[in-house]
Amino acid sequence: MKNVIITGATSGIGRELALQYSEKGNKVGLIGRRTERLKKLKFEIGDLAYVRTLDVTDHEKAEIVYQELIDEMGGMDIMILNAGIGRLQMLPPWRAESKLIEVNALAFAHGCHFAFEYFRKKDEGHIVGMSSMASLLASHRAAAYTATKHFISNYMVSYRQKAKRVSSDISITEIRAGYIWTEMTARSKGMFWVAPVEKAAKQMVKGISKKKNYLYVTKRWRLLAWVVKCIPEWVWNRI
Ligand SMILES: NC(=O)c1ccc[n+]([C@@H]2O[C@H](COP(=O)([O-])OP(=O)(O)OC[C@H]3O[C@@H](n4cnc5c(N)ncnc54)[C@H](OP(=O)(O)O)[C@@H]3O)[C@@H](O)[C@H]2O)c1
């Protein structure tokens, strides 16, 4: 059984991952800002759940909270860096743009750095980053979102290289998710191949157990990834 810490566990993908991991008998450390949701989840899951209210952009507090959870759970085997925000807006105010970068890129990098240092000392572990198909493209309607997912993707490649050089058994899995029904996508229009969160989380849990470098969720998005990579910029500029 594994000890799995999940950021952004109060809703959507993170919540579903918490449920599915705990159903399999794993301990789950759950993080989010909405305390009431965490309490409910703790009630639902029971003894296998350890919860902490945290805004992941507060790095000083985050280090204390991550360590507290690890101590309470008796160690960490997998850290799933899932917390994120997203919105489609062509002309967002700077505050919204900077907040998104702070959560999706800076707090992600901080969590990844923390987990890597922890696993390096332990000599083994698994870091999972919630990227997106958006990491493969740019969009005038989601400049910060697509850029932060590209950042996650690139950062994880470098951390995979680091893991090899420090000779520790640290796996790095990037999840490139397509559209999934969650609060984030509830009001989005023009989506296709939208997966129920249960199905998406099931594929994630399975793929993570295989320690894959990249996971396309759902699987059919791998095909589109290949197509997307072939589309020249002048075509994107017209979409
Ligand atoms: N749904 C999709 O189609 C899709 C596709 C590709 C990638 N993704 C990625 O999947 C991840 C989860 O998204 P979702 O679809 O499950 O959306 P969601 O239901 O809105 O969940 C987002 C989670 O992130 C947490 N979060 C946001 N800001 C935070 C902060 N500052 N500190 C701590 N936690 C924070 C939220 O918790 P609190 O509000 O309680 O803090 C919530 O638990 C995101 O990284 C998203 O970019 C989603």
The ligand as a Gaussian input file, in Angstrom:
#p B3LYP/6-31G(d) Opt

LIG

0 1
 N      -10.993000      19.263000     -16.112000
 C      -10.256000      19.229000     -17.226000
 O      -10.784000      19.090000     -18.353000
 C       -8.753000      19.321000     -17.126000
 C       -8.007000      19.043000     -18.278000
 C       -6.624000      19.115000     -18.210000
 C       -6.006000      19.414000     -17.016000
 N       -6.752000      19.682000     -15.907000
 C       -6.028000      20.012000     -14.671000
 O       -6.453000      19.187000     -13.631000
 C       -6.237000      19.843000     -12.381000
 C       -7.498000      19.723000     -11.535000
 O       -8.535000      20.417000     -12.186000
 P      -10.072000      19.988000     -12.112000
 O      -10.559000      19.903000     -13.495000
 O      -10.245000      18.853000     -11.197000
 O      -10.694000      21.330000     -11.519000
 P      -11.379000      21.684000     -10.119000
 O      -12.489000      20.763000      -9.833000
 O      -11.653000      23.140000     -10.208000
 O      -10.224000      21.390000      -9.057000
 C       -9.152000      22.263000      -8.844000
 C       -8.533000      21.916000      -7.509000
 O       -7.375000      22.753000      -7.315000
 C       -7.447000      23.318000      -6.026000
 N       -6.766000      24.601000      -5.959000
 C       -6.899000      25.657000      -6.786000
 N       -6.152000      26.684000      -6.352000
 C       -5.514000      26.260000      -5.220000
 C       -4.624000      26.861000      -4.306000
 N       -4.200000      28.119000      -4.465000
 N       -4.194000      26.132000      -3.253000
 C       -4.613000      24.850000      -3.080000
 N       -5.457000      24.222000      -3.918000
 C       -5.911000      24.936000      -4.971000
 C       -8.937000      23.452000      -5.726000
 O       -9.145000      23.443000      -4.331000
 P       -9.590000      24.710000      -3.446000
 O      -10.412000      25.612000      -4.308000
 O      -10.332000      24.106000      -2.308000
 O       -8.298000      25.318000      -3.015000
 C       -9.474000      22.175000      -6.342000
 O       -9.387000      21.116000      -5.431000
 C       -5.839000      21.278000     -12.726000
 O       -4.446000      21.415000     -12.617000
 C       -6.277000      21.430000     -14.168000
 O       -5.512000      22.390000     -14.878000
 C       -8.104000      19.637000     -15.939000

